[in-house]
Amino acid sequence: MEQSQSSKTSKRPLQFRDTNQTDMSAWRKKGRTDPENSVLDHQPPNDQKDDNEQDSLEEAFRYFEEVQDRVSLKNSILQKHLTAVESVALQRGLPPEGFNVLLDVALSGKFGDAVNTRILRSLIPASVVPEDSVVSSVSWLCVSKCSGNVQLLFLKWLITVFDFIDHKEQLNALYGFFFSFLQEEKMCPFVCHLLYLLTRKENVKPFRVRRLLDLQAKMGTQPYLQALLSLYKLFCPELVTITLPRKMKAYFRDPEGPWKAAINTVRQRNQENTQVARPLFLGTAQPQSQKRKWNTQISIPASSRNKINFEEDREKKCIDLHSTNESFPVEQLQTFSQLLQNIHRLEFPSQMGSVLTNPLLLHYMNCFKDESVNLRLYYWMEQTLQQECTWCVVDNSQYEEEFKNFLETVYETECFLQEGFSSCEEFLYKSLPLWDGFCCRSQILRFVSWIPLRSSSEIKSHLYNPLAQLFFTSSLYFKCSVLESLKELLQNWLNCQVTRLDSESDSEVHSSNTTLSGLVNTIAELIHFVGWISTVALRLESNHTFLLHFILDFYETVCDMYLRYDLPLLIMPPPRVFYAVLLGMDSVNLNQLCYIMHRYRTNLVTAKENELSKKKILQFKFSNQTYQEYNKYLTAMVGCLWTSNVFQKDIHPQGIAMDDELLKKTEVPDFKNSFNIVCHPALMSYAFFYLQQAFPDNTTVDFSLIKGKEWNRYLEYLYLQGLDGLKVFIESSVKRISQASHSKSGNV
Amino acid sequence: MKIFPLVSNLNLPIAICKDTGRPSWGLPFGRARRRSALSPSSRLPPAPRRTQVKAGAAEVAEDTQRTAFLLRKQWTLYSVTPLYRFSEAHLRDYSRLLSAFVAAEKKKGLAVEIGGELDIKVSVTSLPDLKGSDRDQAAILVQLSSRSSASPKNSEEKVIWSGWFCCVAGDELSENLPEAFTCLPLFLVNGAESNTAIVGTWFQKTFDCCFRRLSLSPFNLSWMAAMWTGCKVDKPASATELVFSVPRLPHPLHISYAINLEDAQALWATIQKTPGEITQEEVDVFMDCLYSHFYRHFKIHLSATKLVKVSTAVASAHCDGIIKFRQSQYLTGVLMLLTELAICQIQ
């Protein structure tokens, strides 16, 4: 196949004046490989048939080029050539070279209308329509050699294939000619459509505006005139203004005509990705609900430019030769590459709120740090949030869905920018005391996670107090959601802190010690707050497993702050949390606690090493209290899981150390062994299944069988069950202890 | 115990009326975080400018004439966030653009040439007299006037809507703003809401600002009652009237409490410690005295109701955010207070 193709191409050099060889060959190649070609005629092989078609097409072009006199439609030669053109056009489209010839013939009036119509109908581009051919056909149009119907058909064709025209510079130079066609009443809608596609800012002139307004006065509110006028308004708001009615949907009728379907078929066959129909955009035509007062509706404005060039400004521009760069209209910004190309001459939209729905502008905003930009967004967002808040403003409750969507959009923007808005923070502070904890719950709690990190005392009274009130009085699921969003808040703060440290080391600013300690205090305050509400919540919800899971999730971030975020802060979980998990029935939580304790250990050991080696001059040192607390927990944990002496060695003041006398009174036989990896309530089921596997013959369950080598095998079994946290904990904390025998906690 | 000379000629009509519509209770945000709205203990009441009056009576007369049209009209209050890229040099251009915009909005779907002859004329002008200090931006007046269709040429233009932006002693907001912003936080409107919507929308689109109704809380209204009672008025003035609404009743109940001006002033004189300065405590005492007097006669605790309207010789204010100025000499003083409330709402 490949071979035959190349031989064909070399055998017959192209006869046409050709500027687009690649396209031409693409067209030929596609046409040839197309299996559907054989539908018409089964006998000759594809190649041959294509050659025939190719020949007859070229012949037809030559014929049309040379024909002088008017020929009747009944003429058989003409018929033959017309059919040749039509069949090729419908199957794979016409090559760019064909358009000049065919358009010339169709519009010069050499033939009758029937022939012209057939030619025009067959003008289906395979790749592109050369601009030259269009320009010359416009000149034919101006001398009006052809009938009105043909002119109309040509305009419809031009609108349909507009995006296939390879260049549009010269075509745009003919703007005035097209504009003059507006006076023809029949053509007016199509001319308007064409002008709409063609108009650039420099085409908008006061005399044209006046002409259009005259037309409007004559013909009334025609959608095509409205569309063109609103485009004019977009380019020159100082010349014309228009308010589009709300219910407007289509501004231009579909030019109908036979081409669209054929073009699509051809394109699918040729698998090109040219866009045929592009959606019409009108920045002003955003549908708005009219149900509410003018200034109280959540409508994120459409991004549009509204910069007005007054006379004085223009004069100024003439003097300042450097500012010849025209700014890039924000409405035209559609792709990321456009953003990159025009980033130096882009302007923010007239209403900053519109950036929320425009990721490209958000990118731009991100690299264009400007105070006024942020202020504009701040004011708009703050006012909108407060005005639309469904629980702070009476009568707003019916718009909850709308408000929810708005909050959602704002939240997504925060995630996109990886940065919280201070307007949202203030909104939270103002509205939380009045919140019922139900309305827009997930949105509000997500907002909490993006409160910006700064050292301030406000957060306690404005966030923690109202949040705690809601927390204690709400359901278990609400508690879990609050913990979840506070975990995300902590993570966002830590990320923010890391990037802050990075940028600081870049600019070598070391004088901000005080602010760093302020930020560390803010973070510590959050962790203490979570510790406090967790403690209370566990009591209220009687150690609910689900709740514990969310609490531990939070501490999974806390235990790694030193190593992962370079933050000189480690805070142990409160004993209420620690013992609830350690003595609980749930193996998943126990496993997570093991993992957390392991990470605490790693962090603390690294901190100690850094402290001892004094590689870094440490601004902050972990207090001995942290180490001591860790050691107490570790002792309790090892006693509970490994050494079976939990009641004796637990030295934590809130631990479960008990006198032997007291323990004897409980009359539990062998109380010493009631807490270890075998008999721990959370792990007993594992031990049970392990025994069934290891000693299938035993009918009675005897946990005391697990000892010595069996103990190690059991441990492997536990690890295989996915208790990875237990594994890392025992490997890091216990093995060493058993090797170094009695100095358990001394090594941290 | 002090005996207040109130009882002598007390004028206490109780008006009970059905509420026409539920007042749209404003946001309870009142007190912004950064500044405690009205709690600072010192507030200067609008003092009459004695020296100015002496200096040139003609000037004052002219001055009052220029702002006279603001008096005795009901103004609806809005707060406005700072205008972005607003320039006083372009007021005429703004007039043209806004005229065309109003016309386009009125005839939806028809395009309008900018600068052409239109039925409704818009003027955007500056009111340089309305500011507290040189740092304040001059007030901006927007007026919509219609030409009567009967005699199109030379006919009188009738003002159908007016609104003005102003800032009196708004340093707190304006001094921290970048240059591109213009601080005119208070917007007052008289005219049809549909026109307010059009003009407001245009400003929002053009200067990226936000309008929000400025409602007055009972707390602020009681401040106004006390402050304005203390003001001296030249002409014989009407009584001070406070209107309360009783909450949680099947039928809305309004109580109107009118106090003779001299009585109210005498009461206030016994309360105010330092002339020219008012404290929160003094305002509370003033209101408590009025409440206890009322209770003595009618056995109704007004403190359990909501203050919805204050009407004095200086101005009257409704909790929905509607104000009426009565004395031109106190115009800037009242505006100063309203500017502060507006700033409070946008910060």
Chai-1 contact restraints between the chains, C-beta under 6 A:
chainA,res_idxA,chainB,res_idxB,connection_type,confidence,min_distance_angstrom,max_distance_angstrom,comment,restraint_id
A,L213,B,E113,contact,1.0,0.0,6.0,A-B,restraint_1
A,T221,B,G109,contact,1.0,0.0,6.0,A-B,restraint_2
A,T221,B,L110,contact,1.0,0.0,6.0,A-B,restraint_3
A,Q226,B,G109,contact,1.0,0.0,6.0,A-B,restraint_4
A,L229,B,A111,contact,1.0,0.0,6.0,A-B,restraint_5
A,L239,B,I114,contact,1.0,0.0,6.0,A-B,restraint_6
A,V240,B,A111,contact,1.0,0.0,6.0,A-B,restraint_7
A,V240,B,E113,contact,1.0,0.0,6.0,A-B,restraint_8
A,T241,B,A100,contact,1.0,0.0,6.0,A-B,restraint_9
A,T241,B,F101,contact,1.0,0.0,6.0,A-B,restraint_10
A,T241,B,A104,contact,1.0,0.0,6.0,A-B,restraint_11
A,T241,B,V112,contact,1.0,0.0,6.0,A-B,restraint_12
A,I242,B,A104,contact,1.0,0.0,6.0,A-B,restraint_13
A,I242,B,A111,contact,1.0,0.0,6.0,A-B,restraint_14
A,T243,B,A104,contact,1.0,0.0,6.0,A-B,restraint_15
A,T243,B,E105,contact,1.0,0.0,6.0,A-B,restraint_16
A,T243,B,K108,contact,1.0,0.0,6.0,A-B,restraint_17
A,P245,B,K108,contact,1.0,0.0,6.0,A-B,restraint_18
A,P245,B,G109,contact,1.0,0.0,6.0,A-B,restraint_19
A,W294,B,A197,contact,1.0,0.0,6.0,A-B,restraint_20
A,N295,B,G200,contact,1.0,0.0,6.0,A-B,restraint_21
A,N295,B,F211,contact,1.0,0.0,6.0,A-B,restraint_22
A,N306,B,T206,contact,1.0,0.0,6.0,A-B,restraint_23
A,F310,B,H90,contact,1.0,0.0,6.0,A-B,restraint_24
A,F310,B,D93,contact,1.0,0.0,6.0,A-B,restraint_25
A,Q351,B,D208,contact,1.0,0.0,6.0,A-B,restraint_26
A,M352,B,D208,contact,1.0,0.0,6.0,A-B,restraint_27
A,E371,B,P178,contact,1.0,0.0,6.0,A-B,restraint_28
A,S372,B,P178,contact,1.0,0.0,6.0,A-B,restraint_29
A,S372,B,A180,contact,1.0,0.0,6.0,A-B,restraint_30
A,R376,B,Y84,contact,1.0,0.0,6.0,A-B,restraint_31
A,R376,B,D208,contact,1.0,0.0,6.0,A-B,restraint_32
A,Y379,B,T81,contact,1.0,0.0,6.0,A-B,restraint_33
A,W380,B,C210,contact,1.0,0.0,6.0,A-B,restraint_34
A,Q383,B,C210,contact,1.0,0.0,6.0,A-B,restraint_35
A,Q383,B,R212,contact,1.0,0.0,6.0,A-B,restraint_36
A,Q386,B,L27,contact,1.0,0.0,6.0,A-B,restraint_37
A,Q387,B,R212,contact,1.0,0.0,6.0,A-B,restraint_38
A,C392,B,L27,contact,1.0,0.0,6.0,A-B,restraint_39
A,V393,B,L27,contact,1.0,0.0,6.0,A-B,restraint_40
A,V394,B,W25,contact,1.0,0.0,6.0,A-B,restraint_41
A,K430,B,F29,contact,1.0,0.0,6.0,A-B,restraint_42
